[in-house]
Amino acid sequence: MVLMKRLELLQYLMRNGAVILREASRHTIVECRGLKTQVPRHREIVDELARKICKDLGLPFVR
């Protein structure tokens, strides 16, 4: 199982035009070009989930 730091994922998303809409209790809601998704508030995120988050926002997944 390969893990990615949550902070690294959020920084990557924001560099590519995503904005944080709000912080919920267990997730962060992120929007990019009209597409929205949730990022869990864990320290590390499994690569498969990070790939899905990028796909939801229309961004390529780059490790």
C-alpha positions in Angstrom: 0.0 0.0 0.0 1.5 3.3 -1.1 0.5 6.4 0.9 0.6 10.1 0.1 0.7 12.9 2.6 -2.6 14.9 2.8 -0.7 18.2 2.8 1.2 17.2 -0.4 -2.1 16.3 -2.2 -3.7 19.6 -1.2 -0.7 21.6 -2.3 -0.7 19.8 -5.6 -4.4 20.5 -6.1 -4.1 24.2 -5.2 -1.1 24.7 -7.6 -3.4 23.4 -10.3 -6.3 25.7 -9.7 -8.3 24.1 -6.9 -9.7 26.1 -4.1 -10.8 24.9 -0.6 -14.5 25.7 -0.2 -14.9 24.6 3.4 -13.5 22.4 6.1 -16.0 19.9 7.4 -15.5 17.7 10.5 -14.1 14.7 8.6 -13.5 16.0 5.0 -12.3 19.1 3.2 -14.5 20.2 0.3 -12.4 21.2 -2.8 -13.5 22.7 -6.1 -11.6 23.1 -9.4 -13.2 24.4 -12.6 -16.8 23.8 -11.3 -16.0 20.2 -10.2 -16.1 19.4 -6.5 -14.8 16.5 -4.4 -14.0 15.6 -0.8 -10.5 15.1 0.7 -10.5 13.1 3.9 -8.8 14.6 6.9 -6.3 11.8 7.5 -2.6 12.4 7.7 -1.9 10.0 4.8 -4.1 9.1 1.9 -3.9 5.9 -0.1 -2.7 6.5 -3.7 -5.8 5.0 -5.2 -8.0 7.5 -3.4 -5.6 10.4 -4.3 -5.9 9.3 -8.0 -9.7 9.3 -7.7 -9.7 12.8 -6.1 -7.6 14.1 -9.0 -9.8 12.4 -11.5 -12.9 13.9 -9.9 -11.4 17.4 -10.4 -10.2 16.7 -13.9 -6.5 16.8 -13.0 -3.8 14.3 -13.9 -2.4 12.3 -11.0 1.3 13.0 -10.5 3.2 11.3 -7.7 
